[in-house]
Amino acid sequence: MNTSREYACSLDRNDSLKGFREEFYISNEKIYLDGNSLGLLSKRSEKAVLDILNSWKTLAIDGWTDGVHPWFYLSEKIGENFATLVGGISKELIATGSTTTNLHQLLASFYQPDGKKTKILADELNFPSDIYSMKSQLKLKGYDPQEHLVKVKSKDSHLLETSDIVNAMTDDIALIVLPSVLYRSGQILDMQAITHAAHERGILIGFDLCHSIGSIPHELSKWGVDFAFWCTYKHLNGGPGSVGGIYVNERHLGKEPGLSGWFSSAKEKQFDLEHDLTPASTAGAFQIGTPHVLSLAPLIGSLSIFQEAGIEAIRKKSLQLTDYLIHLIEIELEDFQFELASPREHQARGGHIYLTHPHAASICKALKYEGIVPDYRIPNGIRLAPVALYNTFEEVWQTVQTLKRIMLEEHYRKFENTRGVIA
Ligand SMILES: *Cc1c(COP(=O)(O)O)cnc(C)c1O
């Protein structure tokens, strides 16, 4: 591979997804490599928000059933658009809640300690919010999280091994919750093999897709995964606080959820206003109250982009971008103590890469000063996410050139090696 700028530009010219970049609001002064924390605004999302505001403005209460996007059915309609992204069917999907509230709902529904099976299996690298949620649900059932939350250990503090996960599936485990892609190292877990092993042992399993949805394809139904949940403001570009998603395998549908509300109801029964719930026969049953319509709106636009681009094409370009980034880092930054903590094999690498460096926080600040937006993750990680829908190979090239200059000229030493408020 060639390290010239011209080569990067030739990759951009041959990129079949290049037209999508124009759909997004992109600052000319910045290179944005943080789309795995907060995706960029697309013009289609902006329009969808304005359409929803207009239906409120002109229809008031009738917006629930009239207008271009009737609000009463919007969560189900958006849910259908998750089907190709996660490998599920319409009735298994619903747009609702947030990652953490969805996990609470799913734990309340699927964590049913029985006899010897009382424990939840997670991993020590998971995002804290998921762990807090599991601890709360254990406490609500009267269990001590110290004893009943089991965490699979990582040998190198970046990656998890399938065999370690399977070995932790002892006969006191009732339920497993794991991420699809680890938020720091970007490792993709082998969801198919892990699900198979869990089911062989009579254990239910769910995955947190926050860092994988919109970035890699999934086959949840084929793999037989029991449930999954995710946010939509990362790779799916739904905007800050946009409504999340739930997948529940069809074999579990038709039951009352752990946490019910009037939106858990079968749609045709909801306005009968009875005190006995008739739950929806779809994943819609996992909704609780009135949908956050204004935070659903951007998804109408952003998911249409994913339908058009196709997740397979997105994944292909994403791997090309991260391959190229890794390659340039190895050549251009070999003298500067960076370590790649992400897997190299394609089947185990998600949509971002994670570098460690003793001065990671200072280096991230120096990059931001230079107009490049990475994110820093405690204790010593730099996450870089070149996003297939809107980043270019030339931006990747420029990023590595800038990093090299920051290191050679020791610019990073001007910045304190501590984290800011959010990164
Ligand atoms: C981003 C992320 C969250 C965030 O949870 P919210 O409820 O959406 O704030 C939770 N878990 C993981 C693994 C994440 O990556």
The ligand as a MOL file (V3000), in Angstrom:
LIG
                    3D

  0  0  0     0  0            999 V3000
M  V30 BEGIN CTAB
M  V30 COUNTS 15 15 0 0 0
M  V30 BEGIN ATOM
M  V30 1 C -23.5110 4.4550 24.3500 0
M  V30 2 C -23.7480 3.2980 25.2240 0
M  V30 3 C -24.7170 3.3470 26.2420 0
M  V30 4 C -25.4920 4.6020 26.5070 0
M  V30 5 O -26.6740 4.3700 27.1700 0
M  V30 6 P -27.8590 5.4500 27.0490 0
M  V30 7 O -28.9290 4.8760 27.8710 0
M  V30 8 O -28.1970 5.5480 25.5810 0
M  V30 9 O -27.3480 6.7270 27.5820 0
M  V30 10 C -24.9200 2.2120 26.9980 0
M  V30 11 N -24.2130 1.0870 26.7860 0
M  V30 12 C -23.2670 1.0200 25.8190 0
M  V30 13 C -22.4970 -0.2480 25.6160 0
M  V30 14 C -23.0010 2.1170 25.0280 0
M  V30 15 O -22.0680 2.0680 24.0920 0
M  V30 END ATOM
M  V30 BEGIN BOND
M  V30 1 1 1 2
M  V30 2 1 2 3
M  V30 3 2 2 14
M  V30 4 1 3 4
M  V30 5 2 3 10
M  V30 6 1 4 5
M  V30 7 1 5 6
M  V30 8 2 6 7
M  V30 9 1 6 8
M  V30 10 1 6 9
M  V30 11 1 10 11
M  V30 12 2 11 12
M  V30 13 1 12 13
M  V30 14 1 12 14
M  V30 15 1 14 15
M  V30 END BOND
M  V30 END CTAB
M  END
